Amino acid sequence: MAAPTFWIETLGCPKNAVDSDKVRASLVADGLVAAAAPDSADVVVVNTCAFVEAARQESVETILALADARRKGSKLVVTGCLAEREGTELAAAIPEADAVIGFGGEGALADVLLDAPRRKPTGVRDLLELPRAIPSAPWAYLKVAEGCDRACTFCAIPSFRGTQRSRTPDAIVDEARQLVDGGVAELVLVAQDLAWYGHDVRETGALVPLLRRLDAELAPSGLRRIRLLYLYPSEVRDPLVSTMLELPTVVPYFDLSLQHADRALLARMKRWGSGERFVSMIDGIRDQEPEAVFRSSFIVGFPGETEAEHDALVAFLAEARLDWAGFFPFSREAGTPAATMDGAAPAELVGEWLRECDEVQTPITEGARDALVRAGVELEVLVDGVDDDTGDAVGRTHREAPEIDGVVRLEGAASRPGVVVRAKATDALGVDLVANPIEVVA
């Protein structure tokens, strides 16, 4: 009898991608086989996102689309953030799903298949510590903690992901070693609040020794880059900054969770900082490392946001000159303090403010790419893959995080994934760069 097959559809952030990797490895260990497509699978798993209303709507639409596309007799399982946050209601609202399983029930996924072999459950199987398969790409997300201790008034994540739970350094290094031994050259460390890693176990500043250990133990084995995503701005200071700039594998890519730039509005969000503090921090890092790159995202239309507060954000963008930025309309999340705040801006005004932010930021982002071309900068490009249409290698420098930023296209190069190529920037196509390869570095 052929082994049951499965398909996993992943929505949401990189942290969800890690969860899907671990669910996939768990199902394989339970005797299932990955299917080539959802319509050929015995069980279809949808790993949902529930961060904002648009993400929830996308999750529901994806569930319904896969319910229609799956083959007759197959099972449809919904898991992830939406399942955890609205499990009972979701199960009632979407009868097409055969099972709605939260994080604590991950071990029951194989049960939805009759006669599916599986390991005997031994309590809650924590996704953080489940094994995972080696990805085919030369980079991988590595989750170091789950949950969040912050009390941001707009965010519902702590209500369904819980407070922060940091993994042990040994567990993180062991998983990182497996990834690097499998060909991963870039590790992208993620958590809801990465720089807060270790605080829940009274290990203040634990991210620094973790970075030092990853660099010392894995660089000799082929680790080329460590990238940090989701840094709360108050924690972006020494010794973290100096360590990031010192260690050869840690790239100077600062993914800052800023959310806004007006001090009063940030206070209503229960967030630290102000535009002045943020600019001072960014300028200070740039003084130490001119090659440092900065990314952030911002909420537009928070309850009570005034024209003056919006203008403060626009002015900050013009002064800070972030390399990358994203802008999102405020979403009322049930159960959060912001959901009951008065003063919501009309949708038309929010749309106008979003356009104004884009009009300021887009020329800054594209101008930074043009400047690299004008200067004829030599780039170290980690090849991620090959463009099927042109046959050219496509990769990233330290300036581009996977999946969210631009890429570098190497003209005439067909290098395999994982190779590092030195190249000269010759053109900019919006957020993407074109470069001529010079030599293979590693």
C-alpha positions as CSV (number, residue, x, y, z in Angstrom):
1,M,0.0,0.0,0.0
2,A,1.4,3.4,-1.0
3,A,2.2,5.8,1.8
4,P,-0.2,8.7,2.3
5,T,0.8,12.0,0.7
6,F,0.6,15.6,1.9
7,W,0.8,19.1,0.7
8,I,1.5,22.2,2.9
9,E,0.4,25.7,1.9
10,T,2.2,28.4,3.9
11,L,0.9,31.9,4.5
12,G,2.3,34.8,6.4
13,C,5.7,35.6,7.8
14,P,9.1,33.8,7.8
15,K,8.3,32.4,11.3
16,N,5.4,30.5,9.7
17,A,7.7,29.2,7.0
18,V,9.9,27.7,9.8
19,D,6.8,26.1,11.4
20,S,5.8,24.6,8.0
21,D,9.3,23.2,7.6
22,K,9.0,21.4,11.0
23,V,5.5,20.2,10.3
24,R,6.7,18.8,7.0
25,A,9.6,17.0,8.6
26,S,7.2,15.7,11.3
27,L,4.8,14.3,8.8
28,V,7.6,12.6,6.8
29,A,8.8,11.0,10.1
30,D,5.2,9.8,10.6
31,G,5.4,7.9,7.3
32,L,3.8,10.4,4.9
33,V,5.3,11.5,1.6
34,A,5.3,15.0,0.1
35,A,2.9,15.4,-2.9
36,A,3.8,17.2,-6.1
37,A,0.7,19.4,-5.9
38,P,-2.3,19.9,-3.7
39,D,-4.7,18.2,-6.0
40,S,-2.7,14.9,-5.8
41,A,-2.3,14.9,-2.0
42,D,-4.2,12.7,0.6
43,V,-4.0,15.6,3.1
44,V,-3.7,19.3,2.4
45,V,-2.4,21.4,5.3
46,V,-2.9,25.2,5.3
47,N,-0.6,27.0,7.7
48,T,-2.5,30.3,8.2
49,C,-1.7,33.8,9.2
50,A,-3.9,36.0,11.5
51,F,-1.7,39.1,12.0
52,V,-4.2,41.6,10.4
53,E,-7.6,41.5,8.7
54,A,-6.1,41.3,5.2
55,A,-4.0,38.2,6.2
56,R,-7.0,36.5,7.8
57,Q,-9.0,37.1,4.7
58,E,-6.2,35.7,2.5
59,S,-6.1,32.6,4.8
60,V,-9.8,32.0,4.5
61,E,-9.8,32.5,0.7
62,T,-6.8,30.1,0.4
63,I,-8.6,27.4,2.6
64,L,-11.7,27.6,0.4
65,A,-9.7,27.6,-2.9
66,L,-7.8,24.5,-1.7
67,A,-11.0,22.9,-0.6
68,D,-12.3,23.2,-4.1
69,A,-9.0,22.1,-5.8
70,R,-8.2,19.0,-3.6
71,R,-9.0,15.7,-5.0
72,K,-12.0,13.6,-3.9
73,G,-11.5,11.9,-0.6
74,S,-8.5,13.9,0.5
75,K,-8.4,15.7,3.9
76,L,-8.1,19.4,4.5
77,V,-6.4,20.5,7.7
78,V,-6.1,24.1,8.9
79,T,-3.3,25.0,11.3
80,G,-1.2,28.0,12.2
81,C,-2.1,31.4,13.7
82,L,-5.7,31.6,12.5
83,A,-6.4,28.1,13.8
84,E,-4.9,29.0,17.2
85,R,-6.6,32.4,17.4
86,E,-10.1,31.4,16.2
87,G,-10.1,27.6,16.2
88,T,-13.7,26.9,17.4
89,E,-15.3,29.7,15.4
90,L,-13.2,28.9,12.3
91,A,-14.2,25.2,12.4
92,A,-17.8,26.2,12.5
93,A,-17.5,28.8,9.8
94,I,-15.6,26.6,7.4
95,P,-17.1,23.1,7.4
96,E,-15.0,22.3,4.3
97,A,-12.0,21.8,6.7
98,D,-11.8,18.2,8.1
99,A,-9.7,19.4,11.1
100,V,-8.7,22.7,12.7
101,I,-5.6,22.2,14.8
102,G,-3.7,24.7,16.9
103,F,-0.1,24.7,17.8
104,G,-0.5,22.4,20.7
105,G,-2.2,19.8,18.5
106,E,0.5,19.5,15.9
107,G,1.1,15.9,16.8
108,A,-2.5,15.1,15.7
109,L,-2.0,16.1,12.1
110,A,-1.3,12.6,10.9
111,D,-4.4,11.3,12.7
112,V,-6.6,12.9,10.0
113,L,-5.4,10.1,7.7
114,L,-6.9,6.7,8.3
115,D,-4.2,4.2,9.0
116,A,-1.4,6.8,8.8
117,P,1.6,5.5,10.7
118,R,3.0,7.9,13.2
119,R,5.1,8.1,16.4
120,K,3.3,7.7,19.7
121,P,2.6,11.2,21.0
122,T,4.6,12.0,24.2
123,G,2.9,15.2,25.4
124,V,2.8,18.4,23.5
125,R,5.2,18.4,20.5
126,D,6.7,21.9,20.5
127,L,7.2,23.2,17.0
128,L,10.3,25.0,18.1
129,E,12.1,21.8,18.8
130,L,10.8,19.6,16.1
131,P,13.4,18.5,13.5
132,R,13.2,20.0,10.0
133,A,14.3,19.1,6.5
134,I,17.2,20.9,4.8
135,P,15.8,23.5,2.4
136,S,16.8,23.5,-1.2
137,A,17.8,27.1,-1.1
138,P,21.2,28.2,0.2
139,W,19.6,30.2,2.9
140,A,17.2,29.3,5.7
141,Y,15.1,31.0,8.4
142,L,16.1,29.9,11.9
143,K,13.6,30.6,14.7
144,V,15.3,31.3,18.1
145,A,12.2,32.1,20.1
146,E,8.4,32.0,20.1
147,G,5.9,34.5,21.4
148,C,6.3,38.1,22.6
149,D,6.5,40.0,25.9
150,R,5.6,43.4,24.5
151,A,2.3,45.1,25.0
152,C,1.9,47.0,21.8
153,T,-1.7,48.3,21.7
154,F,-2.3,47.3,18.0
155,C,-0.9,43.7,18.2
156,A,-2.7,40.5,19.0
157,I,0.2,38.1,18.6
158,P,0.8,37.6,22.3
159,S,-2.8,36.5,22.7
160,F,-2.3,33.5,20.5
161,R,1.5,33.0,20.4
162,G,1.9,33.6,24.1
163,T,4.8,35.3,25.9
164,Q,8.3,34.8,24.8
165,R,9.9,31.3,25.0
166,S,13.5,31.3,24.1
167,R,15.2,28.2,22.8
168,T,18.4,27.1,24.4
169,P,21.6,28.1,22.6
170,D,22.5,24.4,22.2
171,A,19.2,23.6,20.4
172,I,19.7,26.6,18.1
173,V,23.3,25.8,17.3
174,D,22.4,22.1,16.7
175,E,19.7,23.1,14.2
176,A,22.0,25.6,12.6
177,R,24.7,23.0,12.2
178,Q,22.4,20.6,10.5
179,L,21.3,23.4,8.1
180,V,24.9,24.5,7.3
181,D,26.1,20.9,6.9
182,G,23.2,20.5,4.4
183,G,24.5,23.4,2.3
184,V,22.9,26.5,3.8
185,A,25.2,29.4,3.5
186,E,23.0,32.1,5.1
187,L,21.0,31.8,8.3
188,V,18.3,34.3,8.8
189,L,17.5,34.5,12.6
190,V,13.9,35.3,13.3
191,A,11.6,35.8,16.4
192,Q,8.7,38.1,17.2
193,D,11.3,40.1,19.2
194,L,14.7,38.9,18.2
195,A,16.9,41.2,20.3
196,W,14.8,40.2,23.4
197,Y,16.1,36.6,23.0
198,G,16.9,35.1,26.4
199,H,15.2,37.7,28.6
200,D,12.4,35.2,29.6
201,V,15.1,32.9,31.1
202,R,16.9,35.8,32.8
203,E,19.7,35.9,30.2
204,T,19.8,39.6,29.3
205,G,21.8,40.2,26.1
206,A,21.8,36.5,25.2
207,L,21.7,37.2,21.5
208,V,25.3,38.5,21.5
209,P,26.9,35.2,22.8
210,L,24.7,33.2,20.5
211,L,25.9,35.2,17.5
212,R,29.5,34.7,18.6
213,R,29.0,31.0,19.0
214,L,27.3,30.6,15.6
215,D,30.1,32.5,14.0
216,A,32.9,30.6,15.7
217,E,31.5,27.1,15.3
218,L,29.9,27.3,11.9
219,A,31.9,29.7,9.8
220,P,34.6,27.0,9.3
221,S,31.9,24.6,8.1
222,G,30.6,27.0,5.3
223,L,28.4,29.5,7.0
224,R,28.8,32.8,5.1
225,R,26.1,35.0,6.5
226,I,23.9,35.6,9.6
227,R,21.1,38.0,9.1
228,L,18.9,39.3,11.9
229,L,15.2,40.1,11.4
230,Y,12.8,41.9,13.7
231,L,14.8,44.1,16.0
232,Y,13.0,46.3,18.6
233,P,14.6,49.7,18.3
234,S,15.4,50.2,22.0
235,E,17.6,47.1,21.9
236,V,19.6,48.2,18.9
237,R,22.6,49.4,20.9
238,D,25.9,48.1,22.2
239,P,27.0,45.4,22.7
240,L,24.6,44.1,20.0
241,V,25.5,46.8,17.4
242,S,29.3,46.5,17.9
243,T,29.0,42.7,17.8
244,M,27.0,42.8,14.5
245,L,29.7,45.1,13.0
246,E,32.6,43.0,14.4
247,L,31.7,39.5,13.4
248,P,32.5,38.6,9.8
249,T,29.5,36.4,9.3
250,V,26.9,38.8,10.7
251,V,25.8,41.2,8.0
252,P,25.2,44.9,8.8
253,Y,21.5,44.7,7.9
254,F,19.3,46.3,10.5
255,D,15.7,45.3,10.3
256,L,14.1,47.8,12.7
257,S,10.6,47.5,14.1
258,L,9.8,51.2,14.2
259,Q,6.1,51.3,13.3
260,H,6.0,55.2,13.3
261,A,8.1,58.2,14.0
262,D,5.9,60.6,16.1
263,R,6.7,60.4,19.8
264,A,3.1,60.9,21.0
265,L,1.6,58.4,18.5
266,L,4.3,55.8,19.5
267,A,3.3,56.3,23.1
268,R,-0.3,55.5,22.3
269,M,1.0,52.4,20.6
270,K,3.0,51.6,23.8
271,R,6.1,51.7,21.8
272,W,9.6,53.1,22.5
273,G,11.2,55.9,20.6
274,S,10.7,58.9,18.4
275,G,11.9,60.1,15.0
276,E,14.8,62.0,16.6
277,R,16.0,58.9,18.5
278,F,15.6,56.7,15.4
279,V,17.6,59.1,13.2
280,S,20.3,59.4,15.9
281,M,20.6,55.6,16.1
282,I,20.7,55.1,12.3
283,D,23.3,57.9,11.8
284,G,25.4,56.5,14.6
285,I,25.5,53.1,13.0
286,R,26.2,54.6,9.5
287,D,29.1,56.5,11.0
288,Q,30.7,53.3,12.1
289,E,29.7,51.2,9.0
290,P,28.8,53.1,5.8
291,E,27.7,49.8,4.2
292,A,25.0,49.3,6.9
293,V,21.5,48.8,5.5
294,F,18.2,49.7,7.2
295,R,14.7,48.3,6.7
296,S,11.5,49.0,8.6
297,S,7.7,48.9,8.4
298,F,5.2,51.5,9.4
299,I,1.5,51.6,10.4
300,V,-0.5,54.4,8.7
301,G,-3.9,55.5,10.1
302,F,-3.5,54.5,13.8
303,P,-6.6,55.7,15.8
304,G,-6.3,59.4,16.5
305,E,-3.4,60.0,14.0
306,T,-3.4,63.6,13.0
307,E,-2.0,65.4,10.0
308,A,0.9,66.7,12.1
309,E,1.7,63.2,13.2
310,H,1.6,61.9,9.7
311,D,3.8,64.8,8.6
312,A,6.3,63.8,11.3
313,L,6.5,60.3,9.7
314,V,7.0,61.7,6.2
315,A,9.7,64.0,7.5
316,F,11.4,61.1,9.2
317,L,11.4,59.1,6.0
318,A,13.1,61.9,4.1
319,E,15.7,62.4,6.8
320,A,16.4,58.8,7.7
321,R,16.7,57.6,4.1
322,L,16.0,54.0,4.9
323,D,17.1,51.5,2.3
324,W,13.8,49.6,2.4
325,A,10.5,50.4,4.0
326,G,6.9,49.0,3.9
327,F,3.7,50.9,4.8
328,F,0.5,49.2,6.0
329,P,-2.9,50.6,6.9
330,F,-4.0,50.2,10.5
331,S,-6.0,47.0,11.2
332,R,-8.4,46.8,14.2
333,E,-7.5,43.5,15.9
334,A,-10.2,42.2,18.3
335,G,-9.0,42.0,21.9
336,T,-6.3,44.7,21.5
337,P,-6.5,48.1,23.2
338,A,-6.3,49.9,19.8
339,A,-9.4,48.1,18.6
340,T,-11.6,50.2,20.9
341,M,-9.7,53.5,20.4
342,D,-11.6,56.5,18.9
343,G,-10.5,58.6,16.0
344,A,-10.1,56.2,13.1
345,A,-9.0,58.0,10.0
346,P,-11.3,57.6,7.0
347,A,-10.1,55.0,4.5
348,E,-9.7,57.7,1.8
349,L,-7.3,59.7,4.0
350,V,-5.4,56.6,4.9
351,G,-5.0,55.8,1.3
352,E,-3.7,59.3,0.6
353,W,-1.2,59.0,3.5
354,L,0.0,55.6,2.2
355,R,0.6,57.1,-1.2
356,E,2.5,60.1,0.3
357,C,4.8,57.7,2.2
358,D,5.5,55.7,-1.0
359,E,6.2,58.8,-2.9
360,V,8.9,59.8,-0.4
361,Q,10.4,56.3,0.1
362,T,10.4,54.9,-3.5
363,P,12.9,57.4,-4.9
364,I,15.1,56.9,-1.8
365,T,15.2,53.1,-2.3
366,E,15.7,53.3,-6.0
367,G,18.2,56.1,-5.6
368,A,20.3,54.0,-3.3
369,R,20.4,51.2,-6.0
370,D,21.3,53.8,-8.7
371,A,24.1,55.1,-6.5
372,L,25.7,51.6,-6.4
373,V,25.7,51.5,-10.2
374,R,27.1,55.0,-10.6
375,A,29.9,54.1,-8.2
376,G,30.6,50.8,-10.0
377,V,30.5,49.0,-6.6
378,E,31.8,45.5,-6.4
379,L,29.3,43.2,-4.8
380,E,29.5,39.8,-3.1
381,V,26.5,37.9,-4.3
382,L,25.2,34.7,-2.8
383,V,23.5,32.9,-5.6
384,D,20.0,31.7,-4.7
385,G,19.0,30.2,-8.0
386,V,18.8,30.6,-11.8
387,D,16.2,32.6,-13.7
388,D,14.3,30.1,-15.9
389,D,13.8,32.6,-18.7
390,T,17.3,34.1,-19.0
391,G,19.5,31.4,-17.5
392,D,21.2,34.1,-15.5
393,A,22.1,33.5,-11.8
394,V,20.0,35.5,-9.3
395,G,21.2,36.2,-5.8
396,R,21.6,38.7,-3.0
397,T,24.3,40.8,-1.3
398,H,24.2,41.7,2.4
399,R,21.8,44.5,1.4
400,E,18.9,42.3,0.4
401,A,17.0,40.0,2.7
402,P,15.4,36.9,1.0
403,E,11.8,37.2,-0.2
404,I,11.3,40.8,0.9
405,D,13.9,43.0,-0.8
406,G,15.3,43.3,-4.3
407,V,17.7,40.9,-5.9
408,V,20.9,41.0,-8.0
409,R,20.9,39.5,-11.5
410,L,24.2,38.2,-12.7
411,E,24.4,38.6,-16.5
412,G,25.8,35.6,-18.3
413,A,26.4,33.7,-15.1
414,A,24.9,30.3,-14.5
415,S,26.5,29.6,-11.1
416,R,24.8,27.0,-8.9
417,P,22.9,28.0,-5.7
418,G,25.2,28.6,-2.7
419,V,28.1,29.9,-4.7
420,V,29.4,33.4,-3.8
421,V,30.3,35.5,-6.8
422,R,32.1,38.9,-6.9
423,A,30.4,41.1,-9.4
424,K,30.3,44.8,-10.5
425,A,27.0,46.6,-10.5
426,T,26.1,47.8,-14.0
427,D,22.4,48.7,-13.9
428,A,19.4,49.1,-11.7
429,L,15.9,48.0,-12.6
430,G,13.8,49.5,-9.9
431,V,14.7,47.7,-6.8
432,D,16.8,45.0,-8.6
433,L,20.4,45.3,-9.6
434,V,22.2,43.9,-12.7
435,A,25.8,43.0,-12.3
436,N,28.7,41.5,-14.3
437,P,30.4,38.6,-12.6
438,I,34.1,39.0,-12.0
439,E,35.1,35.8,-10.1
440,V,33.8,33.1,-7.9
441,V,34.7,33.8,-4.3
442,A,33.5,30.6,-2.6
